[in-house]
């Protein structure tokens, strides 16, 4: 089976990576590429934008054409900036297309929380209620039947996967969670802003949006759902002077009276993720490195138990497991392809 795929927002970092993945996918054919249609942007051949695609994919990338989408696409990926996707989703769903949105527009259940962190009113509250959060390791059953899928953020992916096994067995003091996360500069997209220029980033290392990052409510929402109790973490992101990759170090205390039924914390993680093809649990005393996950869909996790204190460290590629390859993993689940198709 081959499905026909369109991409709206194909000229950004995640769009570029998604094209590369789909070109190598045994069950997907890219039929159309579109830009956001804003700012008077004209049509461009995608291989002129990204020369590496020359003679591999020479489609024209132009403003969205609904007739072409209706005729030639089964599924549409939205690799658009936050606050833009919700302008396209209602029309795409009305055409009977499945949608995987890589922005934050359909991740947060409460629209008032979205409006607080993204500074705009949510324009599609009807479809927001029906969106499925696309973290395969936790929500595979819902993903299988999803028509609108909200692909998780990069920081949340690294954090939720690192904490889910502990929260699932009520081992954590929920008030103690501190997340120290570090990302490569590609996580900011292609913004032409001074703080993301090479001359500003190279040789530097800094925290930013300390405990007010827009991914905080997404992390809190997912962790609260797993634990069944309200969670509000301390989340401090940092900007690394590298292109890509995320390393999250999470500090937490054990809940009072909590008992570990597994032989060790590491054994708990191994059991929880034993059937997950893209989760790798490190041996005792070994911890994840960004260089080991870059350009892969893997999430590597290492844990350390200090009696009453637990440290969990996870690493992902922010453009892949944190965005485009996770979107392809979700596509595989939605269409009943082998989950690893095009990703291993």
N, C-alpha and C positions, 0 to 999 in steps of 0.2 A: 504493500500500500504506500502511495506517495501522496502527501498533502501539499497543497499550494499555499505559500506563505507570503504575506506582505509585511513590510516594516515601515512604520511612520516615525520619523525622527532618525533616519538612518545615518546621519552625518556626524554624530557624536561618538564619544569613546565606546559606549555600550553598543551603539549601532554597528560600529566597525567590528567589534569583537563578535557580535551576534551574526553578522554576515559570514565571517570566517567559519564559525561553528556550523552554520546551516549549509555552507558550500560543501562541507565534509560529512553531512548527515545523510545516511542511506535512505531515509524516508521523507525528506523534505525538499521542496523545490521553491526557490525564491522567484516569485512571479512579478512583484512590483516593489519599488522603493520610493518612499516619499519623504519630503522634508515637512516642517511644521506648517508651511504655507504662510508664515508670518514674515514681516519685514521686506516684502517685495522680492524675496529670494527666488531666482529663476531656476530653470531646469539645468541640471548638470549630470554628465555621465559619472557614475559612481567611481569608475576607475580613473577619472581625472582628479577626483577628490582623494582617493586612496589608490595610488598607482600600483600597489601590490595586487590589486584585483584585475589588472589588465589581462585580457584574454581568458579570464576566469569568470568574470561577471562584468558586463558592460552595459547594464541597464541604466536608463535615465532616471535620475532622482528628481522628482518634481513635486509640486503641491498636490495634496491628496485628491484623487479622482474617484468619486464614489461609484461611478459606473464600472470602472476597472476593478475596484475592490469587490463589488457585487458579483461580477462575472468571473473573476480569476483568483479569488482568495478564499481559502477555507478558514484560515487563522490569521489574525493580525497582531503583531508585536508593536507595542508603543514604547519607544525609547526616547521619550520626550521629557522636557524639564517638568519638575513638580508644578502643579496648578494648570498645566496645559492639557493633560490627558483627558480630564473630565469633559472637555469640550468635544472630544471625538467619540468617546465610549457609547453614549446613547445612540448615535447614528449607526455605529458598527454593529451593535446588538440588534438594532431594528432591521438590519440587513441579514440577520441570521448568522453573523460571524462570531467565532470564538475569539476572545481577546485576552492577551497576557500583557498587563501593564507593568512596566518597570519603574514607574514613578511612585510617589507616595500617595497619590490621589485616592486610592481605594484601600489603603492599609488600615487606617484608623476608623474604628467603628463609630466613635462619637464625632459628629461633624464639628461640634464646638471646639473640641480639642484640636482638630485639623486647622480650624480657622485661627486658633491662638498661635500655633507654631508656624503656619505657612502664610498668615497675614492676608488671606482672601476667603471669601465666602464659598462654601462648597456648592457647586452648581448641579450636582447629580445625586442627591440624597436617596433617590429611589433605587438606583443601581448599587449604591454604596452598601445597602442592606443585604444585597445578594452576592457581593464579592467574596471569593474564597481566598484566604491568606495562604500563599504558596510556599510553605516550608515543607518539603516532601517528607522529611523524617518524622514529622509530627502530624501532618494533615493530609496524608496520602489519600484517604478515603474520600474526602471532600474534593480534592483536586481531580479525581477521576471523572467526576460529573460536572466540573466547573464550566460555565460559559464565560465568566469574567473572573480572571485570576489576578490577584494583587501580589506581584513578586516582591519578596521582602527586601528591606534595605541591607546594605553591606555590614554596617556595625551590628544591627540586630541579629543578622544571621550568625555572626561570630559569637555573640553573647548568648543567644537563646539556646543554640546547640551545646554550648559549654555548661549551661545551668540546668537544662531540662531533666537530666537523670537525677540530680540532687533534689530538685523541687518535687519531682514525681513521687519520691518516697518520704517527703516531709523532713528532710535532714537539715534544712537550713533555717537559721534565724533570719527571717525575712527583712528585718530592719538593718541587717549588717552588710548588705551587698554593696561593694565598691568596685567599679569597673574602670580600669586604666587601659584605654584602647588607643592604638596608634595606626595611622593609615598613610599610605602613599598619596601623593598629590593628585593622582588621577581621580581620586574619589570626589574631587571638587568639580569634575567635568571640564569643559573647555572654556571656562570663564576667562575673559581678558581683564583680570584684576591684578593689581600690583602684588598683593600678598602671595599669589600663586606663580609668579614669574620665577624662572630658573635662578636668576640672580638673587632673589629674595629667599628662596627655599634652600638652595645649596649651601651646605655647611651650617645649617640652622636646625633647631628642633624646638617646638613650642606647643603648648596647650592652646586650645581655642574653644569657644562656646562652652565654657566650663559649667557643667550641669544644666545647661539650657539648650543643648543641641536638639535639633528637630527629630532625631531618632530616639530621644528619651521616651516620649509617650508610646512609641511603637514597641520598645523594649518592655516598658512597664505593662502594657496591654497584654503582650504575649506571655510574660512571666506570671502575671496575675491569673490568666486563664489556666495555665498549667497547675499552679499551686492551689487555685480555688480561693485565694485570699488576695487582698489588694497589696500590691508591691510598688514601692517607689525607690528606685535604685539611685545611687550616686554615680554619675556617668561623666567621665572626663576624657574627651578625645584629644589626640595629639596629631600634629602633622609631621610626618617623616620626610626627610630629603631624598625620597626614592619615588619611582614612578607608580608602583602598584604593590598591593599586599596590605593585610591588616593583621596585627597581633594584639589580642585582647588578654590582659591579665586581670583576673577577677579574684577579689579577696572576700571571704565570708566566714561567719562563725556558724558552728553547729547549733541547732535548736536545743533548748534545754530538755534533757531527757531523751533526745533522739537516739535511736539505736540503728546501727548499720547491720543489715541482714547479710549482705555480701561479705566475702573474705576481706575485701579492701575497697577503697573508693574506685581504684582502677578497674577492679572486677565488676563493680556496679556499672561503670560506663561501658565496659565491653559487653555486658549482658544486654544493656539497654539498646545498644547500637549494633548488635550482633548480625543483623540482616541488612544493614545499611551499606551500600556499595561505596559511598563517598565519605564515610566517616572513618578516620584512622586514629585509634587510641595508642598513644605512645607507651613504651615500656616504663616501668617504675624508674624514676630518676632521669628520664629523657623528656625533653620538652620541645614543642613545635618551633620551627623557624620559618620565616616568610619565604626564604629561597626554596624550601621544599614543597610549597603549595602554589607558587606563582605559575601561571599558565596551566592550572589544573582546576578541576571541580571539587577537589578534596577539601575537607575541613579536618585538620589535625588537632588533636586535643591531648594535653598532658595534665596530670593532677598530682598534687602534693598534699598529704594529710599531716598536719602538725598537732594532732590531738584535738583541741577545740577549734582549730583554725584550718580551713581548706583554701588552697590556691588552685585555681583552674586557669590554664593558658590555652588559648585556641589561635589558630592561624588559618586564614583563607586568602584567596586572591579576590580583591574587592570588585574587579571587573568580571570575574567568572562566577565562582560560588556566591559572591556578593551581588551578582547582577545577571549577566548574559547566559552563562552556562547553567545557572540554576533555572533560568527561564526555559532553556531547552530541556532540562530535566523534567520540568513541569509539563512541557509539551509532550514529552514521551509518555508521561503518566496519563495525560488527558486522552491521548490517541492510542493507548494500549501498546505502544512500542516498547521494546526492551528499554528499561530505565537508563541504561548506560549508553544507548545508541548515540553515536556522534560525540561521545564525551570521554571515551577511553581509547 
